[in-house]
Amino acid sequence: MPEMPAPTTRTSRCSGVTRHLYHGIRHRSQQMSRRHGASGEVSVRVFSVRNVGDDRPRARRTWMLGVAAGGVAVTLATLAIRAPALHAKGGEAPRESAFATTDTAIPDDTVLLEQLTKAIDLRRREDFDRMLDASDPGELVEHATLSDAALDRHVIGIDTLFIVGDELFGYPFRPENGWGSGGTDRSAIGYTPRLRRVHLGAAGGPDAFACFSCHSKGGPDGAGTQTQNAFMRGDGERTRAADQRNPPQVLGLGPIACLAREMSAELRAETDAARSRAKAEKRPVEQALTTKGVSFGRITAEPDGTLDTGAVEGIDPDLTVRPFGWKGHQATLRDIAEESLHIHQGLLSNRIQLAVRDGTLDAGPYGRGPWYDVDEDGVSLEIQPSMLTTVVGYLAQLEVPTMRPPRDPGLLDAWAAGRIRFDEIGCAGCHVPTLELEETKLDARQDPDPNRPAFVIDVAKDGDGPKIEPKYAGPKTPYLVHLFSDLKRHDMGEALATPSAQGTIPARVFLTRPLWGLADTAPYLHDGRAPTVHEAIVLHGGEATAARDAYLALDDQGRASVRVFLTSLSREPKLFVP
């Protein structure tokens, strides 16, 4: 078996925050630098590279850096990487040919040298920021904070919003920022913040200091391990009383948000048309609800304008597609960001405070204090509207996962067969491979105040690549979102049922989880109980029973081909320097 790279430290900061990631992508140079015995071998290995065919400058770093001794010998590293191409002979073993250095993803020496130079420079600045934060605590959060006035005047650009959002996503919040809750004297000598591993009802934890704490597996903004599961809606003490959730990856959320918005609008348009017909014809009108090829049941419009939604499927009666959360309970990036900051870091938004003040929101899940400090942590301004806008702007600009077929001829045949079988056995009925998106622009502010200017992001162009691609050439073409989901809720059977319902969503019901990026997000399912793709499939039930049984009915080779195909749903490799 090829040696797997050891966990290493990744730098993914923009001007202030250090992130530690565990991300390794096997590359031939790891073995070949030893096999060819390059003299003066150094501890620099490149496992993957920059975006192919995309020469746009990236504000966000895509380099991973780990300095072994006191520095990095860039020239020797480059020689070690290019040596396999110089020494490659015919008759390579299949595994070796699968990692051939003719891959166009490997940059030339000049590009590689430039990338390594930037990575070293980033490490030096990162060290400086650590020292600066030690000298002047709180300085880093200033780097990760924008004002609403700056957003109103558009004095910052999309790139800057992404950079600041990257820092905010990785910033470890502290008590002085409003992290946590409760009436403890935080100024007392020896005060230590208390993580609450098991959430206390709707109040949440806090169970983490930073967003990045639980979104790092497989690379930046990735998924979480089972040990990072959130124990939600518990009693604050016992894990068995809680509803576990495994942290999902957050890549590709911008296009998903746009898809949900478009699908909701199309469903409402169908409903409005049925209402108009019923009123004009003075009789009940039944209308099928279909958007982007996905059926959500049907409604019946009465002449008086009322609707019968009893036959609606996989969506709430308000016909709003909610693509966020394992059960699909949040409609927008802003909503899921606000909720996550509350239950995982104990941070309250200004909107929540004002709603508690006005009596439009029950203060129970947030605390017993006055509206301006309802969680009684001594901090009255924790999450400003501009901070939520920053998080939304960051998430909306993240890369989308990609499909990476294997290079080995034998595995490539299995992959092609698996792609066909994925459709034949019924997986694609819910895990719809591609949905078409018409409008790629998203307002990061999502502000109901009509007097506040929008901050528009184009999810097909702005931020990190790769991006969703147009279906055709030309300005009016739709974009293809290869997410492998219908963004609809389904009954998944008793085996996967949660301990209780989530609001109005039954225990057995879940949103179809997008499969893009699957290879880098194990363990699988909502609570991370499945360590492999096979076990995740076997645990499907309810509406997925027929597809599961069809998978199990395949012979060993057939099941293996499906797994090979699913394993190709990954993310674009990035430069890795241990």
N, C-alpha and C positions, 0 to 999 in steps of 0.2 A: 504493500500500500504506500502511496506517496505520503511523505511527511507533511503534516498540517502545520501551518505557521502558528507560533505561539501568540497568546494575547499580547498586544502591544499598546502603546500610548498614542492616541491620535490628537493632533492639534486641529481644532475646527473652530477658530475664533476669528472675529473680524477686527476688533481693535482692543478687546479687553478680556474676554472670557476664555478660559482653557477648558477643553473637553477631553475626557478620557474615554476612548471608544475601544471596543473589541471588534476588529474587522480584519479579516484576512482572506485574500483571494489567491488561490494557488496559481503559481506561474512557473513556467519551466526554469526560469533563471534561478529559482531557489535551489533546485537540485543541480542544474548545469554549472553554476558557478563553482560548486564543489567537484562535480564530475570531471571537469576539464582542468581542475587544479590551477586556476589562475593565480599567478604569483602575486603576493601582496594583497590577498583577499581581505576585504573589509566587511564590516557588519552592515552593509547596505544592500537591500534587495528590493527590486521593484516587482510587485505582484500584479499591478494593474495601472491603468494610465488615464490620461485626461479624455475629455469628450472627443469622440471621433467626428470629424467633419464639422466641428463647431468652433470657430476661431474667435468667438466673442469673448471679451475679457470677463472674467468672473470675479465679482466682489467677494464672494465667499471662498474660503480656501478649500481646495480639494486635495491637500497633501496631508499625509500622516507621517509624523516624525518621531523618531526615537534615536537619540544620539548615544552611541555605545561608550566611547572613551571620552575624549575631550572635544572631538570635532568629527567631521565627515570628509573623507577623501573622495571628492566628487569624481575626479578623473578615474581613479581606480574602480569606483562603483560603476561608472559607465562602461569601462572595459569588461567588468565582470558580467554586466547585463548583455553586452553585445557579443561576448565570446561564443555563446551557443550558435549564433548565426554564422560565425567564422569557421567553426569546427564541425558544423552539421554535416553528416554523411548520409548516403543512401541506406535503405534498409532499416530505418528506425523502427523501434517497437511501436505498437499502436498508441500507447500512452504518450510516448515522446512526440509522435506526429500530431497528436491532438493539441499539443502545446507549442506548435511550430512557431519560430520567431518571424516567419513571413507575415504574421498577423499585422494588418494595417493599424491596429490599435497601439502598437509599440512606437513611440515617437523616435525621431532621429536624435543623434547625440546632442545637437544644438538645443533642441526643445527640451530634452531631458535635463541638460545642464542648467538651463534657465529655470526649470521647475524646482530642481533641487536647491538652487541658490535662493529662490524665494522661500522655500520651506525652512532653510536655515535662518533666514532673516526673520521669519515669523516666530521661530523658536526664541530668538533673542528678544524680540519685542514682548513675547509672552512672559519670559522671565522678568522683564522689566515691570510688566503689569502686576505680577505677583508681589514683587517688592513694593510697588506703589500702593497696592491694596493693604499690605502689611503696615506701611507707613501711614496711610490715610484711609482707614476703613470707610467703605461707602462710596469710594470713587468709582468702582466698577458699575454700580447701578446707575450712576449719572451717565455713563456711556450708553446704557441700555434704556434710556428714557427720552422720549420726545414729548413736546408740549402740543396741546391741541391748537394753539396759536400758530405754531410752525406748520402743522398740517393744513390749517385753514389757508395760510398764505402760500402753500406749496413751495416753501423755501428749501425743502429737501426733495430729492429725487427718489425714484423707485429703488435704485440701487442702494441708496442710503437707508431707506426703510428696511430693506432686506438685511443689511449689515447690522443695524440696531436690533432688529428682530432676532437675528441669530444670537446676539449677545444676551438678549432677554430670555430666550429659550434655554440658554445654558447657565444663566445666573443663579447661584444658590441663594435664595432669599433667606433673610435673617430676621430675628425678632424686631429689630428696629425698622424693618420694612413692613411689618404687620404679619409676618409669618406666624402661624399658630393661632390659638385662641385661649381664652380663660383669663381669670383675674389674678394670676400669679404676679408678684412683684418682680418685674423683669430687670429692674435696676439693682436688685440685690446681688451682693458678692456671691459668686459661685452659681448663679442662675444658669441652668442648662436647658435649652429647648427640648421639649418632650415630643418625640414622634409617637403617633398613635397608630400602630400597625393595623388594628382593626377599627374601621370607621364606627362612629357613634351615630347611628341613624342617618338622616339626611345631612347632618352637620359635617360628615366626612372625617378626615384624619386630624391633622396633616400626617401624611405618610412619606413625604419626600421634600427635599429642599429646592430642587430645580426640575423643570420639565424634562430636561435631558437625563435626569437620574434614571428614568424608566423607559427612555426611547433611544436606545443606543445599540441594540443587538443587530448585527448585520451591517452596521455603518451608522453615520449620523442620521438622526431623525428616524431611526429604525424601531423595531419592536422591543419587547422586554422578555426576560426569562421568566420561568414560573416562580422563581423566588421574588420577583418584582410584582407579582399579582397584587391587585388592590382588593382588600376585603371590605366590600361596600355594604352599606345599610346593615351594619352589625350592631352589637351591644357595647362596643368599645373594648371588649376583653377577649371573647371567645371566637376563634376562627371558624368553628363549626356553625356559628350563628350567622355568619356573613355570606354574602353573595360575591364569589370571586370573579375578577375580571383581569385577563391578561392584557398588558399594554400593547395595542396594535401599532404598526408603523404609521407614520404621518406623511409619507410621500404621496404626491398626486392629489392632495385634498382640494387644490384649487379647481381643477377640471371637474372633480366630483361635486363641489359646491355649485358650479355653473350648471351641470347636468340636472341636479335636483331642482334648481330654480326654474329651469326650462320645462322640466317634466311637470312640475306643479302648475305652472302657467297653462300648459296644454290641457291638463285635466280640468282646470277651472274653466277654460274656454269651452270645452265639451259640455260641461255642466250648464254654463250660461246659455249655450245654444239650445240645450234641451229645455230649459226654463222658458226661453222665448217661444219655442215651438208649442209647448204645452199651453202657454197663455194665449197664443194666436189661434190654436186649434181647439181650445177649450176641452182638452182631454189629457189624461196622463200620457207622458212620453218616456219610453225606456231608452236609455243611452248607454252603450258600451263605453268603458273607460280604458282607452289604450293610448299610450304615449311611447314613442321610440320602439315600438314593437312589443312593449311589455303591457300585459293586461292587468288591470286593477279591479276587475269585476264590472259592475254596472250600477247605475242609479236610475231612479224613476222620478221624474219631475212632474209635479201636480200643477193644474192650472192656476192655483193660488200662489205659486212660487215656492212652495215647500218641497223638500227633497226626501225621498226614501233612500237611505244609504245602507240598508240591511244587506245588500248583496255586494258591497264594496269589499275588496280583498287586498290584504297586504299593506294597508295604509290607513291612517286615521280618517274619520268621517269628514274632516275639513279638507281632505285631498291634498295635504302638504307632504311632499316626499321629504323624509327626514333621514339623511344618509350617514349621520354620525352617531357613534355609540354602537355597541355590539347588538343592541336591540333596535337601533334606529330611532332614537328618541329626541335627537336635536336636529334642527333644520339648517342652521347656519354655522359657519366657522366661528363667528363671534359668540354664539350661544355655547358651543362646546368648549371654547377657550375660557369663557367666564366661569362655567361650571367646574372645569378642571382645576383652575387656579383656586377655587374655593375649597373643593373637597380634598385636593392633594397638598396644597400649601396653606390652606386656611386664610386665603386672601380674599377680601370682599371688594367688589367693584363699586364705583360711585353710583351706578344705576340701582344696585341692590339696596344701598343705604337710603337713597331717596325714595324708593318704593316702600321700604319699611316705614320711613317717616310719614309718607302719604297714606299709609294703611292699605295699599294695594298689594302688598306682599306679606305673608305671614313671617314674623320674625323668628318663629320657633327653630327652624333648621340652622339659624345663623348665630343665635345667642340670646342673652337676656339683658344686654346693656342698652343704653340710649341709642337712637338711630345712627348717630354719628360715630359710635364705637360699639355696635351691637354685639360684636364678638369679644368685647372686653379685653382687648390685648394692649390697650393704651395707644394705639395708632388709629387716627381717624381717617386718613387718606392713604389707602393701600393700592388700589388699582384704579388709575385714572382712565377715562375713555380713550385717551391717546395710547395708553399701554395696550389695551385690547386691540386697537387698530394696528399697532405695531405687530402684535402676535398674528393677527389675521393676515397682514401684509406679508409676513414671513412665511407662514404656512402655505399661502396661496401661490408663492413663487418657488416652492420646492420642486425638485425634479420629479418626473414620473418614472415608475419602474419600467423595465424593458424585458423583452424576450431574448434569451441568449441560447440558441440551439447548441448542442454539443458539436465539437469539431471531429471527434473520432467517427469514422465512417459507420461502424457498427452501431454506436449509440445514436448517430444521426438517423439511421433507418428506424430505430426504435422510437425516436422522438417523433418522426413523421407519422408512424403508425399510431402513436399515442394521441397525436392531435386529432386524428380521424376518430379514434375510439372515444375520445372525450365527448364528441358530439353524439356518436352512435348510442352510447349507453345512457344518455340523458343528462349528463352533467351540465351541458350548455343550456338546458332549459331554464335554470336559475342563474348559473354562472355565465351569463351572456357575455361572450368574448369581447364584443365591441358595441358601444353606443355612440351615436353621432351627436356632436355638439355644434350648435349654430352660433351662439354668442359667447365669446371667450373673455369678455371684459367683466371684471368683478370689482365692486366698490368695497375697498378694505374697511371703510368706516361703517357701512351698513347702519347708518344713523337715521333714526326716524325724523330727526329735525330737518325740515325742508330748507332751512336757512343755512345749513352747514354744508359746505362744498364737498363733493365726493372726492375720494382718492382712488382713482381707477387703476387697476392692475390687469394686464392682459396675460392670462394664464397660459397662453400658447407662445408667448415671447419673453416675458419678463422673468428674471431670476435664474436659478440653476437649470442646466440642461441634464438630460434630454427632456424635450417637451412633446406634447401631443402634436401630431402631424396632420396637415390638411389632406382631405380625401382626393381633391383634384388641384391642379394649378389654377390660380386665379383668385380674385379678391372675395368672391361670394361663396367659396367652398365651405362645406361643413368640416369639422375636425373629428378625427377618429380617436376615441378614448378606449383603449384596450384594457379595461379594468376587470373583466370577467365577473360581472355582477349585474343584476337587474334593479338594484337599489329598492328592493321590495322585501317585506317581511314574510317569513314562512314558518309554518309549524314544523319543528325539527324532531319531534318525538319526545317520549318521556325520559329516555336515557340522558338527553342533554338539557332537560328542564332545570331552570334555576330554582333556588329554594322558595322564591315568591315572585309574584308579578312585579314588573317595573312600571309603576303608574297604571295605565290602562292596557299595557302590553302583557299578554299572558306569559306564564313561566316557560312554556314550550316554544315560544315564538322568538325568532331572531331575524335580523337583517341579513340578506345574502352578503357574506363577507367578500369584498373584492379579492381576487386571487393574485393580482399583479404584485410582484415582489415576494411571492410565497416562499421561494427557496431560502430567503434570508430571514424568515420570521418565525421559525420553530421556537418553542412548541406551538401546537395548533389548537384551535377551538377557543371559545370564549374564556375558559378558565385554564387553558394551557395543559389540559390533561393528556393530550395526544402528542407523544414525542416525534412521531413520524407521519408522513402523508397517508400511508396505508391505514394506520390506526384512526386517523381523523375521518377518513372515508367510511370505515367500518362503523363508526359511532353515529353516522347520519341515520336519521329515522324520519317518521312523520311523512311529509310531502316528498322527502328525498329517498324514501325506502326503495322505490323501483330502480332508481339510478344506482343506489348502493348494491342492491342485489344483482344488477346487471354487471357491475364491476366484479363482484365476487364470483360470478359465473364464468368470467374469462379464465383462460388457463394462465399459468405462471408468466409466460411470455407476454400475454396480453395485458395483465395487470402491471407488469414491469414497464411496459411501453407507456401506459397512462402516467405512471409515476415519473418516468423520464421526462415526459412532456411537461408535467407540472413543475418539475425541478428547473426547467428552463425559464420559468417566470421569476426573474431575478431583478437586479438593478445594475446600472452601468458601473464598471470597475473604476476605481480612482487610484491615483498614485499612492504607494505605501512605502515609507522609508522607516524601518525599525531602528 
